[in-house]
């Protein structure tokens, strides 16, 4: 009878161990999935940029510096390997795109161009998708990091070398309140 109880306890411990390990793997894989969703949306945005630049070129020929900055920022984002490099390049591209959006205010014909409007709408939709993907990623990272730090999963995480994942964060420069002058 005692042997049966010991066997049942051991089986329950093994089942609990496997369930916790599989849970950690699930959290980690979901975080990686959300990270790849960010990459998909960033790729979509970088694919839209050449069309936007070509559309703007026709109207704003003397705004070459702004357009060059957009293209350079896009190329940096495409070439980025690590998550931090992607985040840095993405922030630079977002700033460059803001300048292009501001150009449309200076060029009424550009603002009225239907192709430009479609591209701006696509970029805006993509920005929303990137923002959502970042939020979902950070939420999943929080769940994963919490799981590997709480008892008893922290023991299993340590045995199997599960590592914390970094959140996507906003650089301090982007947190500053913009100055608006009339």
URMO-V914398 format. One line per field, one symbol per residue. psi: psi as a letter, one per 40 degrees, with the letter a starting at -180 (. if undefined). Layout:
BEGIN
psi: ???
END
This chain:
BEGIN
psi: dddddddddddddddddddddddddddddddddddddddddddddddddddddddddddgdefdddddddddddddddehdidddddddddddddddddddddddegddddehddddddddddddddddddddddddddddddddddeeiiedddddddefhiihiihihiddeeihihhh.
END
